[in-house]
């Protein structure tokens, strides 16, 4: 059952049952307020977080995380070797954004829309016009119309480096999280990176690229 525990930043600093429960409760309350914006009613588990992080090179100079929630995958990326200063953490929910900002003071944490990544990367001098190596997403793409998927993926690949840049996405569904027509329009190819069967619910991780 250890694999099912959410590895939140609060747990990383103060490993206590109250911290775990508090983080889950905050996440669940935000899901109740905005169910269509969040991909799950609970944060990602340890196995899924590690698998998402493993899809990114630890030498990456710039990584963007979309829909960071309570910071489970953010912490996994840092544990994987990504320096916090090289992270741009994007969360649209204002409550979760504040939680992330306090938990990761060295990371670049912003409250914004994933469809405006070019603006978010240049504001405040986070990455400027330099391309990033990876975009790691916890957004609920399967619940979104293909047009919204297109806008998010197009924005991501606009800031990713042309060769070797990757978009990492997990899904709880049996099919790939990005619609086939979106991949065809943007010239993307997908490969399955792994299956986090211990996660609750089990999840598949996909990596999208253009090379």
N, C-alpha and C positions, 0 to 999 in steps of 0.2 A: 504493500500500500504506500510505501515511501515515494514511489514514482508518481503517485497521483497528487502529492502535495504541491501546492503552488510555490515556486521559488520567487518570492517577492523581495524587493529591496529591503523592506522592513525586516523580513526574516533573515536576510543576509547580515544585517546589523545586529538584530536582537532576535535570535532564534527562539521564539516562544509561541505556544499555541494561540495566545491572544492576538499576536501579530498576524498570524496566518488567517485566523477567523475574521479579524478586522478588515484585512485586505479583500478577502472573498466577499464580505458583506458589502463593502463599498462598491465593488465591481457589480454585484447582483443588483444593488439599488440603482446604479446607473443603467443597467440593462432594462430594468423596469421602466425607467424614464424614457429610454431611447432604444427600444428593442430592435428597430430596423437598422440602426447604425452599428450594432455590436454583433460579432459573429457567434458568440456563445454566452451562456449565463454564468460561466465560471472562467477564471484565468487559465491559461495554458499550463500543462503539467511539466515536470522536469524533463521527461524523455523528449517531448515535443520541442521544448525550448532548446535543448542541446542539439537536436537534429536540425532545427532551423539555423542555429549558429554555425554548425559544422558545414553548412552549404556556403559559408563565406570564408574567404582566405583570412587567416589571422594577421596577415601583413597588409590588409586593406587600409588604404589611406583615407577613405571616406565611405561611410555607411549611413544609409537613411533607414529608419524604422517607422513604418506606418501603422497607426492604430495600436500604440504601445500598451494601452490599458493600465495595469498596475506595475508594469516593468519586469515581468517574468522573463521575457525574451531579451529585454535590454540587459538584464543582469547576466544572462547566458552569453550574450555577445561579449560582454566585458570579461567574463570568465574564460572565454575562448581566446582572448588576446587582443580584442579591439579596444584601443584606448578611448576613454569617455570623450575626450576632446575631438575625436574623429567621428563621433556619432551625432547625427541630427535626428532627434526623437520627435515624431509628429503625432499629436493626439488632438482630436477635435472636441472631445468632451472636456469642459472646463474644470470639472472636479478632478478627473483623472489626470489632467494636465498639471494641476497644482501638486497632486501627489507625486507625479514623476519629477517635477521641478525640484521639490524638496529632497527626494530620494537620490537624485543624480545631479548634484550641483555642478559637477565638472563637465557634464554632457550639455549639448545644445538642445534644449527642450522647448518646443514651440507649440502653440495652439493654432491649428490651421487645417485647411482642406488639402487632401492628397492630390487634388487636380491642379493645385497651384505650386507644384514643387519648385519650378524655376524661381519663382518669387521668394519662396521660403529659403532656398539655398543661398540666395544673394543677400537677403535682408540680414543685417547685423554682421555681415562678413563671414558667415559660417563656412561656406565652401567657395563663395564667389562664383566665377564661371568655370572653375575646375570640375571636370567630370568625376563622378563618384564610382566606386567599385561595385557596390551592391545596394539594392533596395529590398528590405525584409518586411513583408506585409502580413498583418493579422486581420486585415479587413475582410468582411464577409462578402467576398466577390460573387459567390453563387446566388446571393439574394438580390443582387443588383442587376438592373437592365444592361444589356450589352453596350448601350451607348455610354453609360457611366463607367463600365469596365474599360471601354476604349479610352475614355478621357484620362482615367487613372494610369493605365499602362502607357499611354502616349506621353503623359507628363513624366513618368518614371524613366522611360527610355530616352527622353530628351536630356536628362541630367546624368544618365549612366554613360560610362565610357563606351565608345563604339565597338571595340573588340574586348571581349572578356567580361563586360558588365553583366550582372545577373539580377533577376527579379525573383525573389524567393517567396512562395505563398503556400500556406497549408489549407486544407479543406477537410470537412467532416463528411462530405458527400462522396458517392461512389464514382462520380465523373470528375474530369479536370475542372479546376476552379475558374479558368478563363475560357470564354466561349470560343469555339472554333473560328467563327467569322472574325472575331477580334484578332486572333493570332494571324489569320490570313491577311487581314488589312494592314497590320503592323509588321508583318514579316517575322513573326516570332516562332521559335520552336520550343517544345516543352520536353522535359525528362522528369521521371519520378525519382526523387532523391531518397525517399524512404517512407516507411510506415510506422508511425508511433502508436503501436497497438496497446500500450499501457496507458495512453492518455485517456481521459474521460471527457467526451467520447473519443474513440480511436480516430486518428487523423493521418492523412497522407500529405507529404511535403513534395511540392513540385518546384523546379527551377526553370525559369524562362530566360532565353537569350536570343541574340540576333546573329550569332556566328556559328 
